[in-house]
């Protein structure tokens, strides 16, 4: 059950991770909600920027995503 405990600890840190990447998350959300018919890869660059931010913050906090 150690793996479950570690997973729960990581999940508790997600709000902090998302808060530190709120700017890139807002840009990605605005892109996705801009059009009702979002095409595949329409917001790929915004998503990659958001993902890169999350990975950097997780690395700085010494945690996994």
C-alpha positions as CSV (number, residue, x, y, z in Angstrom):
1,X,0.0,0.0,0.0
2,X,3.1,2.2,0.0
3,X,2.5,3.0,-3.7
4,X,-1.1,4.2,-2.9
5,X,0.2,6.5,-0.2
6,X,2.8,8.0,-2.5
7,X,0.2,8.6,-5.2
8,X,-2.1,10.3,-2.7
9,X,0.8,12.6,-1.7
10,X,1.5,13.5,-5.3
11,X,-2.2,14.2,-5.9
12,X,-2.3,16.6,-2.9
13,X,0.4,18.7,-4.6
14,X,-1.5,19.1,-7.9
15,X,-3.3,22.3,-6.8
16,X,0.0,23.9,-6.0
17,X,1.5,22.8,-9.4
18,X,-1.5,24.1,-11.2
19,X,-1.4,27.4,-9.3
20,X,2.2,28.0,-10.3
21,X,1.3,27.4,-13.9
22,X,-1.9,29.4,-13.9
23,X,-0.8,31.8,-16.7
24,X,-0.1,29.0,-19.2
25,X,-3.2,27.1,-18.1
26,X,-5.3,30.2,-18.8
27,X,-3.8,30.6,-22.2
28,X,-4.4,27.0,-23.0
29,X,-8.0,27.1,-21.7
30,X,-8.7,30.3,-23.7
31,X,-7.5,28.5,-26.9
32,X,-9.6,25.4,-26.3
33,X,-12.7,27.4,-25.5
34,X,-12.3,29.9,-28.4
35,X,-14.2,27.8,-30.8
36,X,-17.0,25.2,-30.3
37,X,-15.5,22.9,-32.9
38,X,-11.9,22.5,-31.7
39,X,-9.9,20.7,-34.3
40,X,-7.1,18.2,-33.5
41,X,-3.9,19.9,-32.6
42,X,-5.4,23.3,-32.8
43,X,-4.0,24.4,-29.5
44,X,-0.9,22.1,-29.6
45,X,1.6,24.9,-28.8
46,X,-0.4,26.2,-25.9
47,X,-0.7,22.6,-24.5
48,X,3.0,22.0,-24.9
49,X,3.8,25.3,-23.1
50,X,1.4,24.3,-20.2
51,X,2.9,20.8,-20.1
52,X,6.5,22.2,-20.0
53,X,5.5,24.5,-17.1
54,X,4.0,21.6,-15.1
55,X,7.1,19.5,-15.7
56,X,9.4,22.3,-14.6
57,X,7.5,23.1,-11.5
58,X,7.2,19.4,-10.6
59,X,11.0,19.0,-11.1
60,X,11.6,22.1,-8.9
61,X,9.4,20.6,-6.2
62,X,11.1,17.3,-6.5
63,X,7.9,15.4,-7.3
64,X,6.4,13.5,-10.2
65,X,3.3,14.3,-12.2
